[in-house]
Amino acid sequence: MPLAPVRTVPFPSESALSSSYKRAYFIDAFSVTLPAHGSRRQYTPDALAQALFCNPPSWFSLLMWIRDRVMSILGVKTSTEIRAAADKSGVETVAVFPIVSRTETEIVLGEDDSHLDFRTSILIRENQLGATSDKDGYGRGEEIVATTVVHCHGLLGRAYITIIKPFHVLIVKYSLARVPDRIAANDCYSQKCR
C-alpha cells in the first residue's frame, strides 16, 4: 500500500480544539492531501476517522498491548476499559476512542483520565498547500488534519507523554499516510471498526 506524504502543519484555528491550544502541555498537528473526488464533501470526518484508526498494523496493536499492561499497574485506564466505559454509557467510539463532538467538517475523539486528558481532532478543510502540481495524484482539493491536544495531571501525565511522544508521532504520521489509499480502495472507510 503506497503511503501519501504527511506534513507538519500549524495548529488549525478552525478546529473545535483551538481554545485549548494555549493551555496544552503537548500539541501537534499533521495533514495529508485527500484524493480528488467528483462531488463536494464526499468525505466525512467519521469516515476519515474510521480510515485513520481502523485495522491498525500489528506493531501498533503490540505497542497498545504494552502500554495497557504497564499503565494499568499505575491505575491508568486500559484501551479495553476506555472502550467498555464508552459502550456502557452509550457513547459512540472510533476504534477505542470515544467521540466527544462532531460537525460537518470535524470529529473530536478523546478521553479524560487520572494522568492526562487528550483530544484528537480529525478535520477536513481546503488544502493549505497553495498552488501545487498534481503529481502523484496529490494536488489541491481537500486535506485531513489530525491534531492532538494533551493536558497533563501531575508528574505521571508529563512522564507518560514524554515517553510515548516518539511513538505517538510515528503512529499518527503512518496512519495519516495510509488514509488516501485506504479511502480510494474503500478499505474500512465506510464501515465502523470495533
C-alpha positions in Angstrom: 0.0 0.0 0.0 1.5 3.3 -1.0 2.0 6.0 1.6 1.0 9.6 1.0 3.2 12.5 2.0 2.4 13.8 5.5 3.1 17.4 6.5 3.5 19.0 9.9 1.1 22.0 9.9 0.3 24.9 12.2 -2.5 24.1 14.7 -5.7 24.7 12.8 -7.6 27.8 14.0 -10.9 26.4 12.7 -10.7 23.4 15.0 -13.0 23.0 17.9 -9.8 22.4 19.9 -8.3 25.8 19.2 -9.4 27.3 22.5 -7.4 24.7 24.4 -4.1 25.2 22.5 -2.6 27.7 24.9 -3.1 25.6 28.0 -1.9 22.4 26.4 1.1 20.5 27.7 1.5 18.8 24.4 0.1 19.6 21.0 0.8 18.5 17.4 -0.9 18.7 14.0 -0.2 16.8 10.8 -2.0 16.7 7.5 -2.3 14.7 4.3 -4.0 15.7 1.0 -7.1 13.7 0.1 -7.6 12.2 -3.3 -9.6 14.3 -5.7 -13.3 13.4 -6.0 -16.2 14.5 -8.1 -18.7 15.7 -5.5 -18.0 18.1 -2.7 -17.9 16.7 0.8 -17.8 13.1 -0.3 -15.5 12.6 2.7 -17.0 12.8 6.2 -15.0 13.3 9.3 -16.4 10.0 10.7 -15.4 8.0 7.6 -11.9 9.5 7.6 -11.5 8.7 11.3 -12.5 5.1 10.6 -9.9 5.0 7.8 -7.3 6.5 10.2 -7.9 4.3 13.2 -9.4 1.0 11.9 -7.4 -2.1 11.2 -4.1 -0.7 12.6 -0.8 -2.5 11.8 0.2 -5.3 14.1 3.1 -3.3 15.5 0.6 -0.7 16.7 -1.5 -3.3 18.4 1.6 -4.6 20.1 2.5 -1.1 21.3 -1.0 -0.6 22.7 -0.8 -4.0 24.5 2.5 -3.0 26.1 1.1 0.4 27.0 -2.0 -1.1 28.6 0.0 -3.6 30.7 2.5 -1.0 32.0 0.0 1.8 32.6 -2.7 -0.4 34.3 -0.1 -1.0 37.1 -0.2 2.7 37.7 -4.0 2.9 37.8 -4.4 4.3 34.3 -7.3 3.1 32.1 -6.5 0.5 29.5 -7.8 0.8 26.0 -10.3 -2.0 26.7 -11.6 -0.2 29.8 -12.0 3.0 27.8 -14.0 1.2 25.1 -16.1 -0.7 27.7 -16.9 2.5 29.6 -18.0 4.3 26.4 -20.1 1.3 25.3 -21.7 1.1 28.8 -22.6 4.8 28.8 -23.8 4.7 25.2 -21.0 6.9 23.8 -20.0 6.2 20.2 -16.4 5.3 19.5 -14.0 5.1 16.7 -11.8 2.1 17.4 -11.2 2.5 21.2 -11.6 6.3 21.2 -14.9 7.9 22.5 -16.4 10.6 20.2 -16.5 13.9 22.1 -18.1 16.0 19.3 -18.7 16.2 15.6 -19.6 18.7 12.9 -19.8 18.5 9.1 -16.0 19.1 8.9 -14.6 17.7 12.2 -14.8 14.9 14.6 -13.2 15.1 18.0 -12.2 12.0 19.9 -10.8 11.9 23.4 -10.7 10.6 27.0 -10.1 12.1 30.4 -8.0 10.0 32.8 -6.2 10.4 36.1 -2.8 11.2 34.5 -4.0 13.3 31.5 -6.9 14.4 29.3 -6.4 14.1 25.5 -8.4 15.2 22.4 -7.7 14.3 18.8 -9.4 16.2 16.1 -9.9 14.9 12.6 -10.6 18.0 10.5 -11.4 18.2 6.7 -10.5 21.6 5.1 -9.3 23.1 1.9 -5.7 22.0 1.2 -3.4 24.6 2.6 -0.5 23.8 0.2 -1.4 26.7 -2.1 -0.8 26.3 -5.8 0.7 22.9 -6.3 1.2 20.4 -9.0 -1.0 17.3 -9.1 2.0 14.9 -9.4 1.4 11.6 -7.7 -2.3 12.4 -7.5 -1.9 14.7 -4.5 -2.9 18.2 -5.7 -5.0 21.0 -4.4 -8.5 19.8 -3.2 -9.0 18.9 0.5 -6.8 17.7 3.3 -7.3 15.9 6.5 -5.6 17.4 9.6 -5.1 15.3 12.7 -4.5 17.5 15.8 -3.7 16.1 19.2 -4.0 18.2 22.4 -2.9 16.8 25.8 -3.5 18.4 29.2 -1.4 16.6 31.9 -2.3 16.0 35.6 0.9 15.9 37.6 4.2 14.2 37.1 2.7 10.9 35.8 1.0 12.6 32.9 4.1 14.6 32.0 6.3 11.5 32.2 3.8 9.4 30.2 3.7 11.9 27.3 7.5 12.3 27.3 7.9 8.6 26.9 5.2 8.0 24.3 5.7 11.1 22.2 8.0 9.5 19.6 5.6 6.6 19.3 2.6 8.9 19.0 4.2 10.9 16.2 5.2 7.7 14.4 1.7 6.2 14.7 -0.2 9.4 13.7 2.1 10.0 10.7 2.0 6.4 9.5 -1.8 6.2 9.9 -2.4 9.5 8.1 -0.1 8.4 5.2 -2.4 5.3 4.7 -5.7 7.3 4.6 -5.7 8.4 0.9 -5.0 4.9 -0.4 -7.5 3.3 2.1 -10.3 5.6 1.2 -9.6 5.3 -2.6 -9.8 1.5 -2.1 -12.8 1.9 0.3 -10.9 -0.1 2.8 -12.5 0.3 6.3 -13.8 3.7 5.2 -17.5 3.1 5.0 -17.8 0.7 8.0 -17.4 1.1 11.7 -14.5 -0.7 13.3 -14.6 -2.4 16.7 
